[in-house]
Amino acid sequence: MAERRKYKKRYCKYCEAKVEFIDYKDTASLKFSLSERYKIMPRRLTGNCKRHQEMIAAAIKRARAAALVPYTVTRKVVVTNPFENIK
């Protein structure tokens, strides 16, 4: 039988920093929870706790509605670094 890989436990960086509220206007901190196609990354990849993941998702959705973060990136236009447009 094949051995199971043991991955290190991911910890919520927002709990360690004792963050109470995640602002949608701070796009620099939101980009760590977005994939290269601007999709929201799941908890199992980011290591966020449930509380902070829900706050991140709400903040990203608000930033999308305010046009600070795009909804999607087209597949036809190849962008080397999609986060360079976020300031």
C-alpha angles and dihedrals in degrees: 000000000000119000117249116240115242114219124196117257112259117223129206107256091200092057090049090051090043093233113181100183133021112213119217091214092064097083093166091069093040094057091071089065095049128083124226089271091050095254119146109257116231125246094252090063101038097038093226121152119243094259095051094040090058090049091049092050092050092047092050091049090050091048090051091051090050090049094242092119123030121240096227143352117232117241093223094061109066112210118190095201114013093184095063089083092056111086 
